[in-house]
């Protein structure tokens, strides 16, 4: 019975892996080609709109192998960060030839536009030049969904930049370079994280400004931006999006000074004051990492209680504007020390898990050590970095011998527990190559799986029992080989669903 189940799952596994042999799979973040990406309806016969070059989106379905517009290959359904208002809610299809994986470093979560950075403390909001969705006094934008100057001003306030300098740049985007020069605010042609990307041209002579979220290894930059445009068919009428482009898209980069100061230990409203011991541990972690890595604090010390698992855990945290835009220090009450989550791991930490719909930090809870290189290669021969969390682990690898160009993934809950039983990265399965996914659901149970370099974990989740029935299978060298599947010697095992 077990061998039949493993063989059947192997067939399913190969079908699931097929799209991953290309550059994309469902749930991944992608970007439009530099020259733009045609977005078509399900028949692929009708062009809905052409997405701007570099705009990010999330793959929601596919692939569909078809021929259209001279391209034969995989087509993917994508939920773009932004699209014309007349296409709101429409999910179109784009060819694999005009999309690629988006850099993860600058792919930040959308800010909370109800905070005072974007409302009462924002000079553009006060003058009515803010989106109607933020309820500004005396609205001036008409049917435009956003405004670049309102967003850039608010984003830099949120990141802790000097408000006096920011308020010197109060005109149209086309004037910001001139206003920066007049007020001795540094600008040049070199992008840095947190700088304002600015051009005098575009937007009907109004210019454009955006915020640099990451400077990528290939020389591109990832920005976040908003835009003013009243046309319902324009791709430039949007509230907010990511875009990865060449720095030459902009004329200059404005470097506003930071507001200086040590990390605050004040609490957020309703959080409850951290004890002196907790405060000291967060400060100790900040000093150990250094300001050059974590940057300056962008939030007060707050707390959340994880409620995804059966046993809630209280976590204290403070966010920072780190080297890759965002970092955090998290502390689990009762632990001996606080630890940071930074670089690409912090972006993953604050992203949404596609299978559960939960923030990843709700699944992982908090780190129990800092990120570190693996002590040896994975069992598939891959070099990697990793970080342990209370309820899971994160992994990063580059140039895997399996032909996978990069990986940034995680394992959580009972998958993490079973993975440890299989020996972790150096064991039977190697490194995870995707997050846990739900295959199917049938009322009282659901089937989950996770793929690794050399095999898979299969889990039958039965909430009514509070238990999960798990197993694993693997191949000798790697999951892509023609070698026979082998059953894990651990066998079938019941695990606690609450982990």
C-alpha positions in Angstrom: 0.0 0.0 0.0 2.8 2.4 0.9 4.7 1.7 -2.2 1.6 2.3 -4.4 1.0 5.6 -2.6 4.7 6.7 -3.1 4.5 5.8 -6.8 1.2 7.7 -7.3 2.7 10.7 -5.4 5.8 10.5 -7.6 3.6 11.0 -10.7 1.9 14.0 -9.1 5.3 15.3 -8.0 6.6 15.3 -11.5 3.5 17.1 -12.8 4.0 19.7 -10.0 7.7 20.1 -10.8 7.2 20.6 -14.5 6.5 24.4 -14.2 9.5 24.8 -11.9 11.9 23.6 -14.5 11.3 27.0 -16.1 11.9 30.2 -14.3 8.6 30.5 -12.6 6.1 28.7 -10.4 2.8 29.6 -8.7 3.4 32.0 -5.8 6.7 33.4 -7.0 7.3 37.1 -7.5 8.2 38.1 -11.0 8.9 41.3 -12.9 8.0 42.4 -16.4 10.8 42.6 -19.0 12.5 45.9 -19.4 10.6 46.5 -22.6 7.3 45.7 -21.0 5.0 42.7 -20.9 1.9 42.1 -23.0 -1.0 41.0 -20.7 -3.7 39.0 -22.5 -7.0 37.4 -21.6 -7.4 33.7 -21.0 -7.8 32.9 -24.7 -4.5 34.7 -25.3 -6.1 36.4 -28.3 -7.0 39.7 -26.7 -4.4 42.2 -25.3 -5.8 43.7 -22.1 -2.9 46.1 -21.6 0.9 46.3 -21.8 2.6 46.2 -18.4 5.4 48.7 -17.8 8.9 47.3 -17.8 10.2 46.1 -14.4 6.8 46.1 -12.6 6.5 43.3 -10.1 3.7 40.8 -9.7 2.8 37.4 -8.2 2.2 34.3 -10.3 -1.3 33.0 -9.5 -1.8 30.2 -12.1 -0.1 28.3 -14.8 1.7 27.3 -16.8 -0.5 27.0 -19.9 1.6 25.8 -22.9 0.3 27.6 -26.0 1.3 29.6 -29.1 0.3 33.2 -29.3 1.8 36.4 -30.6 4.7 34.5 -32.1 5.7 32.8 -28.9 5.3 29.1 -28.2 5.8 28.1 -24.6 4.6 28.6 -21.1 2.1 31.4 -20.3 1.4 32.5 -16.7 -1.4 34.2 -14.9 -0.1 37.1 -12.9 -1.5 39.4 -10.3 0.5 42.6 -11.0 1.2 45.2 -8.3 -0.6 47.7 -10.4 -2.6 47.8 -13.7 -5.0 50.3 -15.4 -8.1 51.1 -13.3 -10.3 49.8 -16.1 -8.6 46.4 -15.6 -9.0 46.3 -11.8 -9.6 42.8 -10.6 -8.6 41.2 -13.9 -5.9 38.6 -13.9 -4.2 38.4 -17.3 -1.7 36.0 -18.8 1.8 36.8 -19.9 4.4 34.8 -21.8 7.4 33.4 -20.0 9.7 35.2 -22.4 8.6 38.6 -21.1 8.9 37.9 -17.3 11.6 36.9 -14.9 12.1 36.4 -11.2 11.9 39.6 -9.3 14.7 40.5 -6.8 13.6 39.6 -3.3 15.6 42.3 -1.4 13.5 45.3 -2.4 10.2 43.5 -2.7 8.8 45.0 0.5 5.2 44.7 1.8 2.9 47.6 1.0 3.1 50.2 3.7 0.1 51.1 5.9 -1.2 54.3 4.3 -3.4 55.1 7.2 -0.4 56.0 9.4 0.5 59.7 9.9 3.5 59.4 7.6 1.0 59.3 4.7 -1.7 61.5 6.3 -1.6 64.2 9.0 2.2 64.4 9.1 2.5 64.5 5.3 2.6 68.0 3.7 1.2 66.7 0.4 -1.8 65.1 2.2 -2.4 68.4 4.1 -2.6 70.3 0.8 -5.0 67.7 -0.8 -2.4 66.1 -3.1 -2.9 62.6 -1.7 -5.0 59.7 -2.8 -8.7 60.0 -2.0 -8.4 56.6 -0.2 -6.4 58.4 2.5 -9.2 61.0 3.0 -7.2 64.2 2.6 -8.7 67.6 3.2 -9.8 69.4 0.0 -8.8 66.5 -2.4 -7.0 67.8 -5.5 -6.2 64.6 -7.5 -9.5 63.9 -9.2 -9.7 60.3 -10.3 -6.0 59.6 -9.9 -5.3 56.7 -7.5 -2.0 57.9 -6.3 0.7 60.6 -6.3 4.5 60.1 -6.5 5.4 63.1 -4.3 3.0 62.2 -1.6 4.3 58.6 -1.4 8.1 59.5 -1.6 7.6 62.1 1.2 5.7 59.6 3.4 8.0 56.6 2.7 11.1 58.5 3.8 9.3 59.8 6.9 8.4 56.2 7.7 12.1 55.2 7.2 13.3 57.8 9.7 14.7 60.5 7.3 15.1 64.1 8.2 11.7 65.8 8.0 13.1 69.4 7.7 15.0 68.4 4.5 12.0 66.5 3.2 9.7 69.5 3.6 12.1 71.6 1.5 11.0 69.5 -1.5 7.4 70.5 -1.7 6.7 71.1 -5.3 6.1 68.9 -8.4 8.5 66.0 -8.8 10.2 67.8 -11.6 11.3 70.5 -9.1 12.8 68.2 -6.5 16.3 68.2 -7.9 16.3 72.0 -8.1 14.9 72.3 -4.6 17.4 69.8 -3.2 20.3 71.8 -4.7 18.8 75.1 -3.3 18.7 73.6 0.2 22.1 71.9 0.1 20.6 68.4 0.1 23.1 66.0 -1.4 22.3 64.5 -4.9 24.3 62.6 -7.4 24.0 59.7 -10.0 24.6 56.9 -7.5 21.5 55.1 -6.1 21.6 54.0 -2.4 18.9 52.3 -0.3 16.6 55.0 0.9 17.5 57.6 -1.7 14.9 59.4 -3.8 15.1 58.5 -7.5 14.1 61.6 -9.4 13.6 62.7 -13.0 12.4 66.0 -14.4 10.7 64.4 -17.3 7.5 62.3 -17.6 4.0 62.7 -16.2 3.2 65.5 -18.6 6.1 67.6 -17.4 5.4 67.0 -13.7 8.4 64.6 -13.4 8.6 61.6 -11.2 10.0 60.5 -7.8 10.3 57.1 -6.3 12.1 55.4 -3.3 15.1 53.1 -3.8 14.4 49.9 -1.8 17.4 47.9 -3.0 20.5 48.1 -5.2 20.7 44.7 -6.8 23.8 42.7 -7.7 23.1 43.0 -11.5 23.2 46.8 -11.3 19.5 47.4 -11.3 17.5 49.1 -8.6 14.2 48.1 -7.1 12.0 51.1 -6.3 8.6 51.6 -4.8 6.4 54.3 -6.1 3.0 55.9 -6.6 1.8 57.9 -9.6 -0.6 60.7 -10.5 -2.6 60.1 -13.7 -6.3 60.6 -14.3 -6.7 58.1 -17.2 -8.7 55.0 -16.5 -6.7 53.1 -19.1 -3.2 54.2 -18.1 -0.7 51.9 -16.4 0.5 55.0 -14.6 -2.7 55.5 -12.7 -2.0 53.5 -9.5 -1.7 53.7 -5.8 1.6 51.8 -5.2 3.9 49.2 -6.8 7.4 47.8 -7.0 9.5 48.3 -10.2 13.0 47.0 -11.0 14.8 49.2 -13.5 18.2 50.5 -14.6 19.3 53.5 -12.5 19.5 55.4 -15.8 15.7 55.5 -15.9 16.1 58.4 -13.5 18.2 61.6 -13.8 19.5 61.8 -10.3 19.3 60.4 -6.7 18.6 62.6 -3.8 20.2 61.6 -0.4 18.2 63.0 2.5 19.9 62.9 5.9 18.7 60.5 8.5 17.3 61.6 11.8 19.9 60.3 14.2 19.4 58.7 17.6 19.7 55.4 19.5 17.1 52.7 19.0 14.0 53.7 21.0 12.6 51.5 23.7 9.2 53.1 23.9 6.3 50.8 23.4 3.6 51.0 20.7 0.1 51.9 21.8 -1.6 49.0 23.5 1.6 46.8 23.4 2.4 47.0 27.1 5.7 48.1 28.4 8.6 45.7 27.9 10.5 44.8 31.1 13.9 46.2 31.6 15.4 42.8 30.9 13.6 42.7 27.5 14.7 46.2 26.6 18.4 45.4 27.4 18.3 42.3 25.3 16.9 44.1 22.3 19.5 46.9 22.7 22.3 44.2 23.1 21.2 42.6 19.9 21.3 46.0 18.1 24.8 46.8 19.4 26.1 43.3 18.4 24.8 43.7 14.8 25.7 47.3 14.4 24.0 50.3 12.9 25.8 49.7 9.5 23.9 46.5 9.2 20.5 47.1 10.8 20.3 50.9 10.2 18.1 53.1 12.3 14.8 52.1 14.1 11.6 52.6 12.1 9.2 51.5 14.8 8.9 51.5 18.5 9.2 48.2 20.4 6.0 46.3 19.9 4.7 42.9 20.6 2.4 40.3 19.0 1.1 37.0 20.2 1.3 34.2 17.7 -2.1 32.4 17.4 -1.5 30.1 14.5 -0.3 27.3 16.7 -2.1 25.7 19.6 0.3 27.1 22.1 0.5 30.9 21.7 3.9 32.6 22.0 4.5 36.2 22.9 7.2 38.0 20.8 8.7 41.5 21.2 10.1 43.2 18.1 11.6 46.4 16.7 12.0 47.1 13.0 15.0 48.9 11.4 15.9 50.3 8.0 18.6 47.9 7.2 21.1 47.3 4.4 18.3 45.7 2.4 15.5 48.1 3.4 14.1 46.3 6.4 15.4 44.3 9.3 13.9 43.4 12.7 15.0 42.2 16.1 12.7 39.7 17.7 12.7 38.4 21.2 10.6 35.6 22.7 9.8 36.2 26.3 11.8 33.9 28.5 14.6 33.3 26.0 18.2 34.1 26.9 18.8 36.6 24.0 17.2 38.5 21.1 18.1 37.9 17.5 17.9 39.8 14.2 16.2 38.9 10.9 17.9 40.8 8.1 18.8 40.9 4.4 16.6 38.7 2.2 15.4 36.7 5.2 13.7 39.9 6.5 11.8 40.3 3.3 10.7 36.7 3.4 9.8 37.1 7.1 7.3 39.9 6.4 5.9 38.3 3.2 2.6 36.3 3.0 2.7 32.5 2.8 0.7 31.6 -0.3 -0.6 28.3 1.0 -1.9 29.5 4.4 -2.5 33.2 3.7 -0.6 33.9 6.9 2.3 36.3 7.3 5.5 34.2 7.3 6.4 35.6 10.7 3.2 34.1 12.1 4.4 30.6 10.9 8.0 31.0 12.0 7.3 33.1 15.2 10.7 34.5 16.0 14.4 33.6 15.4 16.3 31.6 18.0 19.7 32.5 16.5 21.1 34.8 13.9 21.6 33.9 10.2 24.7 31.8 9.6 26.4 29.8 6.8 25.7 26.1 6.8 28.6 24.2 8.5 28.9 21.9 5.4 27.3 21.4 2.0 23.8 20.1 1.7 23.6 16.4 0.9 23.0 17.5 -2.7 26.2 19.5 -2.7 24.8 23.0 -2.3 26.3 25.9 -0.2 23.7 27.7 1.8 22.9 30.1 4.6 20.2 29.4 7.1 18.5 30.7 10.2 16.5 28.8 12.9 13.2 30.0 14.3 11.0 28.8 17.1 8.6 27.1 14.6 10.7 26.6 11.5 13.9 27.4 9.5 14.8 29.7 6.6 17.4 28.8 3.9 19.2 30.7 1.1 21.3 29.1 -1.6 22.9 30.3 -4.9 24.0 28.3 -7.9 22.9 24.9 -6.8 24.6 21.9 -8.6 21.0 20.8 -9.5 20.8 23.8 -11.9 18.6 25.9 -9.6 20.0 29.4 -9.9 18.9 30.6 -6.5 16.6 29.8 -3.6 15.1 31.6 -0.7 12.6 29.4 1.1 11.5 28.1 4.5 9.9 25.2 6.2 7.5 25.6 9.2 5.5 23.7 11.8 5.2 19.9 11.4 7.2 20.1 8.2 10.1 21.5 10.1 9.8 18.8 12.7 9.7 16.0 10.1 12.6 17.6 8.2 14.7 17.4 11.4 13.9 13.7 11.6 15.1 13.3 8.1 18.4 14.9 9.0 17.9 18.5 7.8 20.0 19.9 4.9 22.7 17.2 5.2 20.2 14.4 5.5 18.2 12.4 3.1 16.3 15.3 1.5 18.8 18.1 1.1 17.6 21.7 1.1 14.0 22.7 0.6 13.3 24.2 -2.9 9.8 25.5 -2.1 7.7 26.3 0.9 5.0 23.7 2.1 2.0 23.6 -0.3 -1.6 22.3 0.0 -2.3 19.8 -2.7 -6.0 19.1 -1.9 -8.7 19.3 0.8 -11.6 17.0 1.6 -13.6 18.3 4.5 -12.0 16.8 7.6 -8.5 16.6 6.2 -6.1 18.2 3.7 -3.0 16.9 1.9 0.2 18.9 2.1 3.6 18.4 0.6 7.0 20.1 0.4 9.7 19.5 -2.2 13.4 19.3 -1.4 16.6 18.8 -3.5 16.4 15.1 -3.1 12.8 14.2 -2.2 9.6 15.3 -0.6 7.6 15.3 2.7 3.9 14.3 2.4 1.5 15.2 5.2 -2.1 14.4 5.9 -3.4 17.1 8.1 -6.4 16.2 10.2 -7.5 19.2 12.4 -10.2 17.4 14.2 -7.6 15.0 15.7 -5.0 17.7 16.2 -2.6 15.4 14.4 -0.7 15.1 11.1 0.3 11.8 9.5 3.6 12.3 7.7 6.0 10.4 5.5 8.9 11.1 3.2 10.6 9.7 0.1 13.9 10.5 -1.6 16.3 9.7 -4.4 20.0 9.0 -4.1 21.3 12.0 -5.9 18.5 14.6 -6.6 14.8 14.9 -7.2 15.2 15.5 -11.0 17.1 12.2 -11.6 15.6 9.0 -13.1 16.6 7.1 -10.0 14.0 5.0 -8.1 12.2 6.6 -5.1 13.2 5.3 -1.7 11.0 5.4 1.4 12.4 7.1 4.4 13.4 4.7 7.1 11.6 6.9 9.6 8.4 5.6 8.0 4.9 6.9 8.6 4.7 9.0 11.7 2.0 11.0 13.6 3.1 14.5 14.5 1.4 17.1 16.7 -0.4 19.6 14.5 0.3 22.4 17.0 4.1 21.7 16.9 
